[in-house]
Structure formats: C-alpha cells, structure tokens
Amino acid sequence: MDELKIKPLFNPNGDIEVEKRRMVGGNTTNLNDFNNMKYGWVSDWYRQAMNNFWIPEEINLSQDLKDYHHLLPSERTAYDKILSFLVFLDSLQTANLPSVSDYVTANEVGLCLHIQTFQECLHSQAYSYMLDTICSPEERNDILFQWRTDEHLLKRNTFIGNCYNDFRENRDLKHLMKVMIANYILEGIYFYSGFMFFYNLSRNGKMPGSAQEIRYINRDENTHLWLFRNIILELKKEEPQLFGEEDIKEYREMMEEGVRQEAAWGEYVIGEDIPGLTGKMVRDYIFYLGNLRWSSLGFGTLIPGYEDEPEDMAWVSKYSNANMVKTDFFEARSTAYAKSTALVDDL
C-alpha cells in the first residue's frame, strides 16, 4: 500500500509549476492561487458553491409548527427518524472532510473541500433550526439520538462510519480512495430517501418550510457530488494502480451495499403508510440513482433494469432541481443567491 504523509502547512520548497500539481502525493506550497489551476473544473465549482450561500433561519417554519402536530403517526415517525439520520450524516461529514483535505495536495481542490465543510456545518444548523422550531427540548434530544437507539439507523451509519474510521487507522492511498467512494455514496445515494420524503410532504400540502430547507441542502449536496465525482475521475488518470479489476470490484461492492442499505432504509422508514409513496417507489428510485452514480464514474450499469428514471418519481427531480429554488415564500424575496449560472446536475 502507498503510505500517505500529511501535507506540511509551511513548505517554501514546494513545487510552483502547475504541471507538477497532483491530487494526492504532490509537493504543495499551500499557496491559494486562483489564477493558476491545474483542474479547470474547480473554477466553475468554486463559483457555484459560493453563489449557493444561504441562511437557514431565513426560511419561515411557522406553518410547519402547525403541521407537525397534525401529521399522520407514520409521517411524524418518518420525519423524526429521517431528520435524526440526516443530522448525524452531516455532522459526520463535517468531522471527516478535514481529514481528507489533509492529504489532497492540489490546493484548489482543498479550497473546495473547505467550502463543503462549511456547508455541512450549515446543514446541521438547518436541521437544528427545524427541530428547535417544531419540537420541545425533550422531543428534540430524543430525535437527535435516535441514530444510536434505532438499530436500522445505527446499521446504516456504521457502514459509512467504519469506512471513515478505517482511513484514520490506515493512512494509505487505497483507504483514501475508499473514503472518496464512500463520500460519493453518501452525497449521491444516502440522502435521497430522506429528501424525497420531505418533498412528498410538500406536494401533499404539508411542512412547506422543511421542504424548502431540504431543497437548499439538496442543492449544496449536488455540488458535493459533483466535487467527489471529479476527484475520483482525476485519480483514475493520476493513480491508475487504484483502478485494477479487483479494485473496481471492491468499489462496486461498496456502491451496491450503499444502494441496498438506502433502499432498505427507505422501505423501513417510509413503508406503505405514507400517502404518495410506497416501498417499491422508493426502491426503484434508489436503484436508478445507483446506476446513475456508477455510470457517471465510467463503470457502466450497476443494477440492470433500472437505467431510466421511474415515471412515478419524476416529481423528485423537479423539487431537487436547483433552478426551482426561487424565493422565500414568506418574505417573497430571492434567497437563492445564485448570481451567475444555475447548477446543472448531469449526474
């Protein structure tokens, strides 16, 4: 295994030539140079991420406070469990991303990872705002820690959490690559049962503020997915030894496990008791996402028969489309902050 060494912070003898820059294993000076970038896609990513800035408290949740106590028991249980899951995942990401950026020696990509870390903090703030608004302190604390007491939640978090912990114990190139794949699974598959649940509530006239919070979060996650996909594709070119037949098989197994767990979670937490959703609808959509994510890395089909978006789930992409985040419905003013181009998610 190629052992990794944490990049030095002060390195006056680092390479200044752009052509010598590498995603990992380079000799970086850590100079933030916005005019000389090796990876051309970073400039567009950085501008989009910065334009995505938003503040959770700008979204009015007064209607959600009323709606929450009138949700069906199945909807309220799902709301609580999904929120607990999302709170934990973004908290985990906040802690994990700095350990990844310690070994990314392309400084422009390191900047992207730092922006993502900030955005994960913002997402945690949004979830806390949602909980503080609609729940009593006792209910809030119960929801926050369901990820430890619900065996389905704990199993899901263990898969990604162990992968992150493995890298902390084995600081080598292969384990870093597995962390990249795990991040890609997290950003591109693991959130979506939760996202579609909130969107489904909104299209049924319930919890509109919560859905709006999630749409802003979803927009950020699209950029994070874009980031890790590009990092992986650059590593395919720079570190071909990480993409042998057995390596790709291992990454595929990780992706398949992520899809299985997300589909099983969706069927468990949503089941057949949520108006507008069924277990099959959730499963079919997650299988479709698995194919979309795997093929976007250039590896073909993950699960045959699910290459096309299910017709009965086309409404999900309409909610998650960044271009549809227009105004604050309460104050009727722009909160998207996108000043140039809107994100086009081609994943």
NORPE-V761041 format. One record per backbone hydrogen bond with DSSP energy under -0.5 kcal/mol. CO is the residue of the C=O (numbers start at 1). NH is the residue of the N-H. E is the energy in kcal/mol with one decimal. If there is no record, write none. Layout:
# NORPE-V761041
[[CO & NH & E] [CO & NH & E]]
This chain:
# NORPE-V761041
[[1 & 3 & -1.0] [2 & 173 & -2.5] [9 & 11 & -0.6] [11 & 14 & -1.9] [17 & 20 & -1.3] [18 & 21 & -1.7] [23 & 105 & -1.8] [23 & 106 & -0.9] [26 & 28 & -0.7] [27 & 15 & -2.9] [29 & 11 & -0.5] [31 & 33 & -1.3] [32 & 34 & -0.7] [35 & 37 & -0.5] [38 & 40 & -0.9] [39 & 42 & -1.8] [40 & 43 & -0.8] [40 & 44 & -0.6] [41 & 45 & -2.1] [42 & 46 & -3.2] [43 & 47 & -2.1] [44 & 48 & -2.3] [45 & 49 & -2.8] [46 & 50 & -2.3] [47 & 51 & -2.2] [48 & 52 & -1.0] [50 & 53 & -1.3] [55 & 58 & -1.8] [56 & 59 & -1.7] [58 & 60 & -0.5] [61 & 65 & -2.0] [62 & 66 & -1.2] [63 & 67 & -2.8] [64 & 68 & -3.0] [65 & 69 & -0.7] [67 & 70 & -2.2] [68 & 71 & -1.1] [72 & 76 & -2.8] [73 & 77 & -2.4] [74 & 78 & -2.1] [75 & 79 & -2.7] [76 & 80 & -2.4] [77 & 81 & -2.4] [78 & 82 & -2.8] [79 & 83 & -2.1] [80 & 84 & -2.2] [81 & 85 & -2.1] [82 & 86 & -2.6] [83 & 87 & -2.7] [84 & 88 & -1.9] [85 & 89 & -2.3] [86 & 90 & -2.3] [87 & 91 & -1.7] [88 & 92 & -2.8] [89 & 93 & -2.5] [90 & 94 & -2.0] [91 & 95 & -1.5] [92 & 96 & -2.1] [93 & 97 & -2.5] [94 & 98 & -0.5] [96 & 99 & -0.8] [96 & 100 & -1.2] [97 & 101 & -2.7] [98 & 102 & -1.3] [100 & 103 & -1.9] [101 & 104 & -0.7] [102 & 7 & -2.1] [103 & 25 & -0.6] [103 & 105 & -0.8] [105 & 107 & -0.9] [106 & 109 & -1.0] [106 & 110 & -1.9] [107 & 111 & -1.9] [108 & 112 & -1.1] [109 & 113 & -2.0] [110 & 114 & -1.9] [111 & 115 & -2.1] [112 & 116 & -2.5] [113 & 117 & -2.1] [114 & 118 & -2.0] [115 & 119 & -2.3] [116 & 120 & -2.4] [117 & 121 & -1.8] [118 & 122 & -2.1] [119 & 123 & -2.2] [120 & 124 & -2.1] [121 & 125 & -2.0] [122 & 126 & -2.2] [123 & 127 & -2.4] [124 & 128 & -2.2] [125 & 129 & -2.5] [126 & 130 & -2.3] [127 & 131 & -2.5] [128 & 132 & -3.2] [129 & 133 & -1.7] [130 & 134 & -1.9] [131 & 135 & -2.2] [136 & 140 & -2.8] [137 & 141 & -2.1] [138 & 142 & -1.9] [139 & 143 & -2.4] [140 & 144 & -2.5] [141 & 145 & -1.4] [143 & 146 & -1.4] [145 & 148 & -1.4] [145 & 149 & -0.9] [146 & 150 & -2.8] [149 & 151 & -0.6] [150 & 154 & -2.6] [151 & 155 & -2.1] [152 & 156 & -1.9] [153 & 157 & -2.4] [154 & 158 & -2.1] [155 & 159 & -1.3] [156 & 160 & -1.0] [157 & 161 & -2.9] [158 & 162 & -2.7] [159 & 163 & -1.1] [160 & 164 & -2.2] [161 & 165 & -2.6] [162 & 166 & -2.6] [163 & 167 & -1.3] [164 & 168 & -1.2] [165 & 169 & -1.4] [166 & 170 & -1.9] [170 & 172 & -2.1] [171 & 4 & -3.0] [172 & 176 & -2.0] [173 & 177 & -2.3] [174 & 178 & -2.0] [175 & 179 & -1.8] [176 & 180 & -2.0] [177 & 181 & -2.1] [178 & 182 & -2.5] [179 & 183 & -2.6] [180 & 184 & -2.1] [181 & 185 & -2.4] [182 & 186 & -2.6] [183 & 187 & -2.8] [184 & 188 & -2.0] [185 & 189 & -2.3] [185 & 190 & -2.1] [186 & 191 & -0.7] [189 & 192 & -1.3] [191 & 195 & -2.3] [192 & 196 & -2.6] [193 & 197 & -1.4] [194 & 198 & -1.8] [195 & 199 & -2.3] [196 & 200 & -2.2] [197 & 201 & -2.0] [198 & 202 & -2.0] [199 & 203 & -2.3] [200 & 204 & -1.0] [201 & 204 & -0.6] [201 & 206 & -2.6] [202 & 205 & -2.1] [207 & 211 & -1.8] [208 & 212 & -1.8] [209 & 213 & -2.4] [210 & 214 & -2.3] [211 & 215 & -2.0] [212 & 216 & -1.8] [213 & 217 & -2.2] [214 & 218 & -3.4] [215 & 219 & -2.0] [216 & 220 & -1.8] [217 & 221 & -2.7] [218 & 222 & -2.0] [219 & 223 & -1.2] [220 & 224 & -1.9] [221 & 225 & -2.6] [222 & 226 & -2.1] [223 & 227 & -2.3] [224 & 228 & -2.4] [225 & 229 & -2.3] [226 & 230 & -2.0] [227 & 231 & -2.3] [228 & 232 & -2.4] [229 & 233 & -2.4] [230 & 234 & -2.3] [231 & 235 & -2.3] [232 & 236 & -1.8] [233 & 237 & -1.0] [234 & 238 & -2.4] [235 & 239 & -3.0] [239 & 242 & -2.2] [240 & 243 & -2.0] [241 & 244 & -0.6] [244 & 248 & -2.7] [245 & 249 & -1.8] [246 & 250 & -1.8] [247 & 251 & -2.4] [248 & 252 & -2.6] [249 & 253 & -2.2] [250 & 254 & -1.9] [251 & 255 & -2.4] [252 & 256 & -3.0] [253 & 257 & -2.3] [254 & 258 & -2.5] [255 & 259 & -2.4] [256 & 260 & -2.6] [257 & 261 & -2.7] [258 & 262 & -2.2] [259 & 263 & -2.6] [260 & 264 & -2.6] [261 & 265 & -2.5] [262 & 266 & -2.5] [263 & 267 & -2.2] [264 & 268 & -2.0] [265 & 269 & -3.1] [266 & 270 & -2.2] [266 & 271 & -1.1] [270 & 273 & -1.0] [273 & 275 & -0.6] [274 & 277 & -2.2] [278 & 282 & -2.1] [279 & 283 & -2.6] [280 & 284 & -2.9] [281 & 285 & -1.8] [282 & 286 & -2.3] [283 & 287 & -2.5] [284 & 288 & -1.9] [285 & 289 & -2.4] [286 & 290 & -2.5] [287 & 291 & -1.9] [288 & 292 & -2.3] [289 & 293 & -2.9] [290 & 294 & -2.4] [291 & 295 & -2.6] [292 & 296 & -1.4] [293 & 297 & -0.6] [294 & 297 & -1.1] [294 & 299 & -1.5] [295 & 298 & -1.8] [303 & 306 & -1.3] [310 & 313 & -1.9] [311 & 314 & -1.3] [313 & 316 & -1.7] [313 & 317 & -0.6] [314 & 318 & -0.9] [315 & 319 & -1.6] [316 & 320 & -2.4] [317 & 321 & -1.3] [321 & 324 & -1.9] [322 & 325 & -1.6] [324 & 326 & -1.3] [326 & 335 & -0.9] [326 & 336 & -0.7] [327 & 329 & -0.7] [328 & 332 & -2.8] [333 & 328 & -2.7] [337 & 339 & -0.8] [343 & 345 & -0.7] [344 & 346 & -1.1]]
